[in-house]
Protein backbone atom coordinates (compact mmCIF):
# COMPACT_ATOMS: atom_id res chain seq x y z
CA UNK A 1 0.00 0.00 0.00
CA UNK A 2 1.47 3.42 -0.92
CA UNK A 3 2.61 5.59 2.00
CA UNK A 4 2.04 9.33 1.91
CA UNK A 5 4.87 11.69 2.91
CA UNK A 6 3.36 14.56 4.89
CA UNK A 7 4.67 18.07 5.50
CA UNK A 8 6.11 17.72 9.03
CA UNK A 9 5.50 20.05 11.98
CA UNK A 10 9.01 21.15 12.95
CA UNK A 11 7.85 23.13 15.99
CA UNK A 12 4.71 23.30 18.15
CA UNK A 13 3.59 26.55 16.49
CA UNK A 14 4.45 25.73 12.88
CA UNK A 15 1.46 25.84 10.52
CA UNK A 16 3.25 25.95 7.16
CA UNK A 17 6.71 25.97 5.61
CA UNK A 18 8.56 26.21 2.33
CA UNK A 19 9.65 23.04 0.53
CA UNK A 20 13.09 24.29 -0.40
CA UNK A 21 14.66 21.24 -2.02
CA UNK A 22 14.08 17.57 -2.75
CA UNK A 23 17.17 15.45 -2.05
CA UNK A 24 15.60 12.39 -3.69
CA UNK A 25 13.98 12.11 -7.11
CA UNK A 26 11.11 10.00 -8.39
CA UNK A 27 12.21 6.38 -8.78
CA UNK A 28 14.88 6.53 -6.06
CA UNK A 29 14.99 3.77 -3.45
CA UNK A 30 14.16 5.04 0.04
CA UNK A 31 15.42 3.58 3.31
CA UNK A 32 14.32 4.50 6.82
CA UNK A 33 16.50 7.38 8.00
CA UNK A 34 17.23 8.76 4.51
CA UNK A 35 16.97 12.54 4.16
CA UNK A 36 14.19 13.23 1.68
CA UNK A 37 13.92 17.01 1.49
CA UNK A 38 14.82 20.34 3.09
CA UNK A 39 12.08 22.45 4.67
CA UNK A 40 12.47 26.17 5.37
CA UNK A 41 10.61 27.78 8.26
CA UNK A 42 10.75 31.45 9.19
CA UNK A 43 13.84 30.78 11.34
CA UNK A 44 15.68 27.69 10.11
CA UNK A 45 16.20 25.09 7.41
CA UNK A 46 15.36 21.56 8.57
CA UNK A 47 15.62 18.10 6.99
CA UNK A 48 12.75 15.64 6.45
CA UNK A 49 13.76 12.11 7.39
CA UNK A 50 12.13 9.01 5.92
CA UNK A 51 10.44 6.59 8.32
CA UNK A 52 9.25 4.17 5.61
CA UNK A 53 11.07 2.11 3.00
CA UNK A 54 10.22 1.71 -0.67
CA UNK A 55 10.46 3.71 -3.90
CA UNK A 56 9.72 7.45 -4.16
CA UNK A 57 6.85 7.03 -6.59
CA UNK A 58 5.50 10.58 -6.76
CA UNK A 59 6.67 14.06 -5.82
CA UNK A 60 3.36 15.85 -5.19
CA UNK A 61 4.72 19.24 -4.10
CA UNK A 62 7.69 20.42 -6.20
CA UNK A 63 10.74 22.01 -4.63
CA UNK A 64 10.62 25.77 -4.30
CA UNK A 65 6.94 25.72 -3.26
CA UNK A 66 6.14 28.23 -0.51
CA UNK A 67 3.59 28.06 2.31
CA UNK A 68 2.93 24.31 2.29
CA UNK A 69 0.50 23.49 5.13
CA UNK A 70 1.56 21.09 7.88
CA UNK A 71 0.34 17.54 7.13
CA UNK A 72 -0.25 18.30 3.45
CA UNK A 73 0.86 15.38 1.26
CA UNK A 74 4.15 16.28 -0.42
CA UNK A 75 5.11 12.89 -1.86
CA UNK A 76 4.20 9.20 -2.07
CA UNK A 77 6.34 6.13 -1.39
CA UNK A 78 5.48 2.83 -3.12
CA UNK A 79 5.75 -0.12 -0.78
CA UNK A 80 7.52 -3.44 -1.31
CA UNK A 81 6.28 -5.28 -4.40
CA UNK A 82 4.31 -2.31 -5.73
CA UNK A 83 4.84 -0.81 -9.16
CA UNK A 84 6.01 2.73 -8.49
CA UNK A 85 4.96 3.87 -11.96
CA UNK A 86 1.37 2.81 -11.34
CA UNK A 87 1.03 4.84 -8.11
CA UNK A 88 -1.13 7.86 -8.80
CA UNK A 89 -0.75 11.21 -7.07
CA UNK A 90 -3.29 11.38 -4.19
CA UNK A 91 -6.40 13.41 -4.89
CA UNK A 92 -6.48 14.53 -1.25
CA UNK A 93 -3.62 16.94 -1.87
CA UNK A 94 -5.07 20.15 -3.31
CA UNK A 95 -3.32 21.91 -6.14
CA UNK A 96 -0.81 24.32 -4.66
CA UNK A 97 -2.20 27.27 -6.58
CA UNK A 98 -5.56 26.68 -4.91
CA UNK A 99 -4.42 25.65 -1.44
CA UNK A 100 -3.66 29.07 0.00
CA UNK A 101 -6.86 30.83 -1.17
CA UNK A 102 -9.00 27.90 0.00
CA UNK A 103 -7.28 27.87 3.39
CA UNK A 104 -7.92 31.58 3.82
CA UNK A 105 -11.51 31.37 2.63
CA UNK A 106 -12.34 28.54 5.04
CA UNK A 107 -10.29 29.70 8.03
CA UNK A 108 -13.37 30.71 9.99
CA UNK A 109 -15.45 27.62 9.15
CA UNK A 110 -15.79 24.76 11.68
CA UNK A 111 -15.40 22.19 8.87
CA UNK A 112 -12.51 19.68 8.98
CA UNK A 113 -9.15 21.27 8.28
CA UNK A 114 -6.84 20.43 5.37
CA UNK A 115 -4.38 18.59 7.65
CA UNK A 116 -7.23 16.43 9.00
CA UNK A 117 -8.38 15.62 5.46
CA UNK A 118 -4.86 14.66 4.46
CA UNK A 119 -4.54 12.36 7.46
CA UNK A 120 -7.87 10.72 6.71
CA UNK A 121 -6.77 10.09 3.11
CA UNK A 122 -3.53 8.55 4.41
CA UNK A 123 -5.47 6.20 6.70
CA UNK A 124 -3.90 7.68 9.84
CA UNK A 125 -5.61 7.81 13.25
CA UNK A 126 -7.25 11.04 14.34
CA UNK A 127 -4.65 13.39 15.80
CA UNK A 128 -6.81 16.30 16.89
CA UNK A 129 -7.86 16.89 20.47
CA UNK A 130 -11.31 17.94 21.56
CA UNK A 131 -10.32 21.59 21.30
CA UNK A 132 -9.13 21.20 17.70
CA UNK A 133 -5.42 21.29 18.60
CA UNK A 134 -3.07 18.95 16.76
CA UNK A 135 -0.71 16.89 18.94
CA UNK A 136 2.94 17.62 18.17
CA UNK A 137 4.63 14.33 17.22
CA UNK A 138 7.65 13.09 15.29
CA UNK A 139 7.06 11.27 11.97
CA UNK A 140 8.28 8.01 13.53
CA UNK A 141 5.86 8.41 16.46
CA UNK A 142 2.98 8.96 14.06
CA UNK A 143 3.92 5.82 12.13
CA UNK A 144 4.15 3.71 15.29
CA UNK A 145 0.87 5.13 16.61
CA UNK A 146 -0.86 4.25 13.36
CA UNK A 147 0.49 0.68 13.42
CA UNK A 148 -0.56 0.22 17.07
CA UNK A 149 -3.98 1.83 16.64
CA UNK A 150 -3.21 4.56 19.18
CA UNK A 151 -4.94 7.93 19.35
CA UNK A 152 -2.14 10.52 19.47
CA UNK A 153 -4.49 13.01 21.11
CA UNK A 154 -4.38 10.80 24.25
CA UNK A 155 -0.60 10.33 24.36
CA UNK A 156 1.51 12.51 26.65
CA UNK A 157 4.68 13.77 24.94
CA UNK A 158 8.05 13.79 26.72
CA UNK A 159 10.21 15.25 23.93
CA UNK A 160 11.28 18.88 23.47
CA UNK A 161 8.32 21.25 23.96
CA UNK A 162 6.07 18.25 24.72
CA UNK A 163 6.67 16.56 21.37
CA UNK A 164 5.46 12.95 21.18
CA UNK A 165 8.42 10.68 20.42
CA UNK A 166 9.01 6.94 20.03
CA UNK A 167 9.35 6.21 23.77
CA UNK A 168 5.95 7.83 24.45
CA UNK A 169 4.29 5.45 21.96
CA UNK A 170 6.00 2.45 23.57
CA UNK A 171 4.85 3.64 27.01
CA UNK A 172 1.28 4.06 25.77
CA UNK A 173 1.34 0.57 24.21
CA UNK A 174 2.65 -0.99 27.41
CA UNK A 175 0.05 0.78 29.52
CA UNK A 176 -2.83 -0.16 27.25
CA UNK A 177 -4.12 3.41 27.17
CA UNK A 178 -4.68 5.83 24.31
CA UNK A 179 -6.42 3.18 22.18
CA UNK A 180 -8.39 4.72 19.37
CA UNK A 181 -12.09 3.84 19.10
CA UNK A 182 -12.36 2.81 15.42
CA UNK A 183 -16.15 2.79 15.34
CA UNK A 184 -16.64 6.21 16.85
CA UNK A 185 -16.76 9.22 14.58
CA UNK A 186 -14.33 11.96 15.62
CA UNK A 187 -15.94 14.92 17.33
CA UNK A 188 -16.13 18.01 15.23
CA UNK A 189 -13.49 20.48 16.30
CA UNK A 190 -14.96 23.66 17.68
CA UNK A 191 -13.85 26.70 15.70
CA UNK A 192 -11.16 28.67 17.42
CA UNK A 193 -11.93 32.29 18.21
CA UNK A 194 -10.25 34.65 15.77
CA UNK A 195 -7.41 36.67 17.34
CA UNK A 196 -8.02 40.34 17.90
CA UNK A 197 -6.84 42.24 14.83
CA UNK A 198 -3.73 44.35 15.18
CA UNK A 199 -3.91 48.03 14.39
CA UNK A 200 -3.55 48.45 10.63
CA UNK A 201 -1.34 51.06 9.06
CA UNK A 202 -1.70 52.73 5.67
CA UNK A 203 -2.32 50.38 2.76
CA UNK A 204 0.51 49.35 0.45
CA UNK A 205 -0.87 51.48 -2.36
CA UNK A 206 -1.28 54.52 -0.11
CA UNK A 207 2.38 54.31 0.92
CA UNK A 208 3.58 53.83 -2.67
CA UNK A 209 1.75 56.98 -3.77
CA UNK A 210 3.99 59.02 -1.47
CA UNK A 211 7.02 58.22 -3.63
CA UNK A 212 7.82 58.90 -7.24
CA UNK A 213 7.36 55.80 -9.45
CA UNK A 214 10.71 54.18 -10.24
CA UNK A 215 12.43 55.80 -7.25
CA UNK A 216 12.35 52.63 -5.14
CA UNK A 217 12.80 48.87 -5.39
CA UNK A 218 9.99 46.68 -4.06
CA UNK A 219 11.35 43.71 -2.05
CA UNK A 220 8.64 41.25 -0.92
CA UNK A 221 8.69 40.22 2.76
CA UNK A 222 9.98 36.72 3.45
CA UNK A 223 8.64 34.48 6.23
CA UNK A 224 11.19 35.63 8.79
CA UNK A 225 10.49 39.32 8.30
CA UNK A 226 6.73 38.71 8.51
CA UNK A 227 7.16 36.77 11.75
CA UNK A 228 9.39 39.46 13.29
CA UNK A 229 6.87 42.15 12.34
CA UNK A 230 3.92 40.20 13.75
CA UNK A 231 5.55 39.16 17.03
CA UNK A 232 7.10 42.52 17.86
CA UNK A 233 3.93 44.41 16.94
CA UNK A 234 2.00 42.12 19.28
CA UNK A 235 4.66 42.60 21.96
CA UNK A 236 4.47 46.40 21.86
CA UNK A 237 0.67 46.40 21.72
CA UNK A 238 0.00 43.81 24.43
CA UNK A 239 2.96 44.04 26.83
CA UNK A 240 3.23 47.11 29.12
CA UNK A 241 6.95 47.83 28.80
CA UNK A 242 8.84 49.45 31.70
CA UNK A 243 12.49 50.50 31.42
CA UNK A 244 15.33 50.71 33.98
CA UNK A 245 18.87 51.88 33.11
CA UNK A 246 22.14 51.67 35.06
CA UNK A 247 25.81 52.33 34.32
CA UNK A 248 28.29 49.54 35.08
CA UNK A 249 32.06 49.90 35.49
CA UNK A 250 33.81 47.40 33.23
CA UNK A 251 37.48 47.74 34.21
CA UNK A 252 37.55 44.77 36.61
CA UNK A 253 35.63 42.61 34.12
CA UNK A 254 37.95 43.53 31.25
CA UNK A 255 41.00 42.72 33.39
CA UNK A 256 39.57 39.31 34.41
CA UNK A 257 38.59 38.55 30.83
CA UNK A 258 42.14 39.24 29.61
CA UNK A 259 43.61 37.01 32.34
CA UNK A 260 41.22 34.14 31.60
CA UNK A 261 41.90 34.31 27.86
CA UNK A 262 45.66 34.38 28.46
CA UNK A 263 45.34 31.28 30.64
CA UNK A 264 43.23 29.32 28.12
CA UNK A 265 44.77 25.89 27.42
CA UNK A 266 45.65 24.84 23.88
CA UNK A 267 43.33 22.48 22.00
CA UNK A 268 44.18 21.32 18.48
CA UNK A 269 46.78 24.06 18.22
CA UNK A 270 44.52 26.95 19.28
CA UNK A 271 43.03 28.29 22.53
CA UNK A 272 40.22 26.12 23.94
CA UNK A 273 38.11 29.27 24.36
CA UNK A 274 38.19 33.02 23.83
CA UNK A 275 35.83 34.92 26.08
CA UNK A 276 33.99 38.02 24.91
CA UNK A 277 32.38 40.72 27.03
CA UNK A 278 29.03 39.42 25.79
CA UNK A 279 29.77 35.93 27.17
CA UNK A 280 30.33 37.47 30.60
CA UNK A 281 27.17 39.57 30.27
CA UNK A 282 25.17 36.38 29.60
CA UNK A 283 26.63 34.76 32.71
CA UNK A 284 26.02 37.85 34.85
CA UNK A 285 22.37 38.09 33.77
CA UNK A 286 21.82 34.37 34.44
CA UNK A 287 23.30 34.67 37.93
CA UNK A 288 21.22 37.78 38.58
CA UNK A 289 18.04 35.88 37.61
CA UNK A 290 19.04 33.12 40.02
CA UNK A 291 19.66 35.68 42.76
CA UNK A 292 16.30 37.41 42.11
CA UNK A 293 14.05 34.43 41.28
CA UNK A 294 10.84 36.50 41.34
CA UNK A 295 12.10 38.19 38.15
CA UNK A 296 12.81 34.88 36.39
CA UNK A 297 9.20 34.50 35.29
CA UNK A 298 6.81 34.41 32.34
CA UNK A 299 3.33 35.92 32.31
CA UNK A 300 0.24 33.93 31.32
CA UNK A 301 -3.36 35.00 31.78
CA UNK A 302 -3.97 32.19 34.26
CA UNK A 303 -0.74 32.06 36.25
CA UNK A 304 2.82 33.30 36.68
CA UNK A 305 5.41 30.77 35.48
CA UNK A 306 8.36 30.94 37.87
CA UNK A 307 11.30 29.23 36.20
CA UNK A 308 13.77 26.95 37.94
CA UNK A 309 16.55 27.61 35.44
CA UNK A 310 17.95 30.77 33.87
CA UNK A 311 17.83 30.18 30.10
CA UNK A 312 19.25 33.29 28.42
CA UNK A 313 18.56 34.05 24.77
CA UNK A 314 21.00 36.17 22.76
CA UNK A 315 19.82 38.23 19.79
CA UNK A 316 21.91 37.35 16.72
CA UNK A 317 21.67 39.30 13.48
CA UNK A 318 21.34 37.08 10.40
CA UNK A 319 20.57 37.90 6.75
CA UNK A 320 16.99 39.12 6.55
CA UNK A 321 16.35 39.51 10.28
CA UNK A 322 17.43 38.16 13.64
CA UNK A 323 17.12 35.04 15.77
CA UNK A 324 17.62 34.37 19.47
CA UNK A 325 19.57 31.18 20.25
CA UNK A 326 19.31 30.19 23.91
CA UNK A 327 22.04 29.28 26.40
CA UNK A 328 20.19 26.82 28.63
CA UNK A 329 20.80 26.87 32.40
CA UNK A 330 23.46 29.53 31.88
CA UNK A 331 23.84 30.23 35.60
CA UNK A 332 25.43 26.78 36.14
CA UNK A 333 27.71 26.74 33.09
CA UNK A 334 31.33 27.94 33.16
CA UNK A 335 32.20 30.96 31.03
CA UNK A 336 34.23 28.81 28.64
CA UNK A 337 31.21 26.60 27.88
CA UNK A 338 28.92 29.61 27.41
CA UNK A 339 31.44 31.14 25.01
CA UNK A 340 31.86 28.00 22.90
CA UNK A 341 28.10 27.29 22.79
CA UNK A 342 27.40 30.87 21.74
CA UNK A 343 29.96 30.79 18.94
CA UNK A 344 28.60 27.48 17.64
CA UNK A 345 24.95 28.56 17.69
CA UNK A 346 25.67 31.99 16.20
CA UNK A 347 27.50 30.33 13.28
CA UNK A 348 24.67 27.86 12.68
CA UNK A 349 22.06 30.61 13.06
CA UNK A 350 23.56 32.49 10.12
CA UNK A 351 23.06 29.42 7.91
CA UNK A 352 19.61 28.72 9.42
CA UNK A 353 20.70 25.37 10.81
CA UNK A 354 19.46 25.82 14.39
CA UNK A 355 16.94 23.32 15.72
CA UNK A 356 13.64 24.77 17.01
CA UNK A 357 14.47 23.83 20.61
CA UNK A 358 17.66 25.90 20.33
CA UNK A 359 15.83 29.19 19.76
CA UNK A 360 12.34 28.71 21.24
CA UNK A 361 11.50 29.45 24.87
CA UNK A 362 14.04 30.91 27.27
CA UNK A 363 13.42 33.05 30.36
CA UNK A 364 15.17 36.30 29.40
CA UNK A 365 17.40 37.68 26.66
CA UNK A 366 20.38 39.89 25.87
CA UNK A 367 20.53 42.32 22.95
CA UNK A 368 24.00 43.83 22.52
CA UNK A 369 24.67 46.71 20.13
CA UNK A 370 27.86 47.82 21.84
CA UNK A 371 30.01 46.56 18.97
CA UNK A 372 28.32 49.20 16.77
CA UNK A 373 29.23 52.02 19.15
CA UNK A 374 25.66 52.40 20.43
CA UNK A 375 25.75 54.03 23.88
CA UNK A 376 22.31 52.92 25.09
CA UNK A 377 18.94 51.78 23.75
CA UNK A 378 15.75 50.00 24.86
CA UNK A 379 14.92 46.57 23.41
CA UNK A 380 11.47 45.10 22.73
CA UNK A 381 10.50 42.13 24.91
CA UNK A 382 10.23 38.83 23.05
CA UNK A 383 7.43 36.68 24.56
CA UNK A 384 7.38 34.46 26.58
CA UNK A 385 10.18 36.43 28.24
CA UNK A 386 9.30 39.02 30.89
CA UNK A 387 12.61 40.88 30.52
CA UNK A 388 15.30 41.72 27.99
CA UNK A 389 18.63 43.44 28.66
CA UNK A 390 19.87 46.01 26.11
CA UNK A 391 23.66 46.39 26.29
CA UNK A 392 25.53 49.46 25.04
CA UNK A 393 29.19 50.07 24.28
CA UNK A 394 31.87 50.13 26.95
CA UNK A 395 33.57 53.53 26.74
CA UNK A 396 35.87 55.62 28.87
CA UNK A 397 33.99 58.32 30.78
CA UNK A 398 34.77 60.83 33.48
CA UNK A 399 33.45 59.63 36.84
CA UNK A 400 33.65 60.87 40.40
CA UNK A 401 35.40 58.57 42.89
CA UNK A 402 35.91 59.58 46.50
CA UNK A 403 35.14 63.18 45.62
CA UNK A 404 37.67 63.35 42.78
CA UNK A 405 37.42 63.03 39.00
CA UNK A 406 38.67 59.79 37.52
CA UNK A 407 38.48 57.84 34.24
CA UNK A 408 36.61 54.54 34.09
CA UNK A 409 35.26 52.25 31.37
CA UNK A 410 31.48 52.50 31.63
CA UNK A 411 28.78 50.38 29.98
CA UNK A 412 25.14 51.52 30.02
CA UNK A 413 22.51 48.77 30.14
CA UNK A 414 18.72 49.09 29.98
CA UNK A 415 16.36 46.41 31.26
CA UNK A 416 12.96 46.27 29.56
CA UNK A 417 10.40 44.52 31.76
CA UNK A 418 6.86 43.26 31.32
CA UNK A 419 5.19 45.34 34.04
CA UNK A 420 2.50 42.68 34.49
CA UNK A 421 5.15 40.25 35.73
CA UNK A 422 8.12 42.36 36.90
CA UNK A 423 7.32 45.58 38.72
CA UNK A 424 9.66 48.57 38.72
CA UNK A 425 11.26 47.81 42.10
CA UNK A 426 11.77 44.16 41.16
CA UNK A 427 13.31 45.15 37.83
CA UNK A 428 15.66 47.54 39.65
CA UNK A 429 16.63 44.73 42.07
CA UNK A 430 17.46 42.45 39.15
CA UNK A 431 19.54 45.16 37.48
CA UNK A 432 21.43 45.86 40.71
CA UNK A 433 22.27 42.16 41.00
CA UNK A 434 23.52 42.19 37.41
CA UNK A 435 25.62 45.30 38.07
CA UNK A 436 27.15 43.60 41.12
CA UNK A 437 28.35 40.62 39.09
CA UNK A 438 29.75 42.85 36.32
CA UNK A 439 31.65 45.12 38.70
CA UNK A 440 32.88 42.22 40.90
CA UNK A 441 33.31 39.56 38.21
CA UNK A 442 35.28 37.10 40.36
CA UNK A 443 31.89 36.18 41.85
CA UNK A 444 30.99 34.63 38.47
CA UNK A 445 33.76 32.05 38.89
CA UNK A 446 32.62 30.58 42.23
DACORPE-V20313 format. One record per helix or strand of 3 or more residues. SS is the DSSP state (H for helix, E for strand). FROM is the first residue (numbers start at 1). TO is the last residue. Records with the same first field share a line. If there is no record, write none. Layout:
SS: FROM-TO ; FROM-TO
This chain:
E: 3-6 ; 16-22 ; 35-40 ; 45-49 ; 54-59 ; 65-69 ; 73-78 ; 241-249 ; 297-299 ; 304-306 ; 312-318 ; 321-327 ; 364-368 ; 387-401 ; 404-418
H: 84-86 ; 96-105 ; 114-121 ; 139-148 ; 152-154 ; 160-162 ; 166-175 ; 204-208 ; 223-238 ; 251-262 ; 277-291 ; 293-295 ; 330-332 ; 335-350 ; 356-358 ; 370-372 ; 424-439 ; 441-445
